[in-house]
Amino acid sequence: MNKHHPLDEVFHGKLGDSALNPPMHLWEQIDQKRNWQHKVLNQIKLRKPISTLLAVAALTGICWVVWLAQNQEIQAFPIPVSVALFQHPAAGTTVSSDVLVQEHSVIEEHTAFGSVDFQQVAAALIADESPKHSTLAMLLANEASVASETAQATQKTTFATPSTVNALSVKMPGSVQSAELAMYEGLDASEPKCADFGTGNWRFYVEALASPDLTFRNLEAREPAFEEYAEFRNSTEDRMYAFSAALRLAMVSEAGLTMRTGINYSQINEKFRYVNGSEERVEIKSIFDNNGNVIGTDTIVVIGTRTKVTYNQYQMLDIPFLLGYEFEMDRLSLNVNAGAYLNLLFKQEGDFLSPQSLEPVSFDSGNPDAYPAFKQQAGLGWYGSVGVVYKLNPLLDLMIEPHFKVFPKSVTRDQYGLRQNYMSTGLFIGLRQQI
């Protein structure tokens, strides 16, 4: 029989040269039935050397990962061994080692303490297939070398055979017995427990804070022609005090992630002082006769010094959107926060120099006839802080939070000749209540 039958070529060409030409949907059904397993096996047959090497490498990697997983050291989860007496698992009462020995049927043997075969005891405990005894057996194997070096006297050692092992009791005199027995029996007192990583719950707080602030103003000319005007404004306006107040809702997870939002009010106060030492003032006076009747007027020009002082106010109402992290340390916690301040309202009232006449003019967001220099909203600001939280009681905390806030966009209109923006820093002090 030939190795390649002529019909193989016919099928390989999809019957293209034959008299019969089946419809294409038959070939599509054949392709659908040839799933990915068939295609992979065909590729492996065509590339036997490469596929063999890849299969061996994959199998080696899997075996190596499994070997690492099965050979984890028990030291990864340290177990305290400071229990002096054994806690009885059934009644929950404390019993001594002698009572425990009497409760179980054991075989007693007399041997020297220094020759106690801890490896044999460990094998007996493992054969018992008890979770408690298997953990104890691993620790006994590790302690075998230490026990052989510290053994100095011949004592009566009692242990059970593999078929009847329910307890281990090594009798030693005085302090040696209490120390060694406390270590091993304390380990056997309770079932091993998994590490507790929390439930992922969130705690909610209401925060009430107030802060004295220090502000920094920047005036920048939009065009070179307004640079001199910016210098005049800087020379006539001085920084005064500022403050902020916030009412926030804080959410703190067990992992330390924090989210904060609420409402924030801040006010910036400045002093405008205008002095003109040679200002002319025109006064019109009436002229009276002896009977007190007005017989005419007289115009008088007065040259003197004019002084005008106004206390300007800039008020902002913002909504903070903050993310952060909180590190808890007993009664003290540290947190870091960063996020955005969305300005809802920007109000201003006061006086400054007019860019046209360099004379004092009034600006007032509530007066449509005032000089239209400022926007109604300050835009988006950025906030950052580092806080300290001290727990006064389980529900009430004291907060101290140094912070900074900056509004990068100008608070003046595009038609005004100067860009004006603010950055502030302060110290929030307040309380937070868990709800």
Buried (B, 14 or more C-beta within 10 A) or exposed (E): EEEEEEEEEBEEEBBEEEEEEEEEEEEEEEEEEEEEEEEEEEEBEEEEEEBEEEEEEEEEEEEEEEEEEEEEEEEEEEEEEEBEBBBBEEEEEEBEBEEBBEEBEBEEEEEEBBEBBBEEBBBBBBBBEBEBBBBBBBBBBEBBEEBBEEBEEEBEBBBBEEEEBEBBBBBBEEEBBBEBBBBBBBBBBEEEEEEEEEEEEEEEBBBBBBBEBEBEBEBEBBEEEBBEBBEBBEEBBEEEEBBBBBEBBBEBBEEEEBBBBBBBBBBBBBBBEBEBEEEEEEEEEEEEEEEEEEEEEEEEEEEEEBEEEBEBBBBBBBEBBBEBBBEBEEEEBEBBBEBBBBBBEBBBBBBBBBBEEBEBBBBBBEEEEBBEBBBEBBBEBBBBBBBEBEBEEEEEBEBBBBBBBBBEBBBBEEEBBBBBBBBBBBBBEBBBEBE
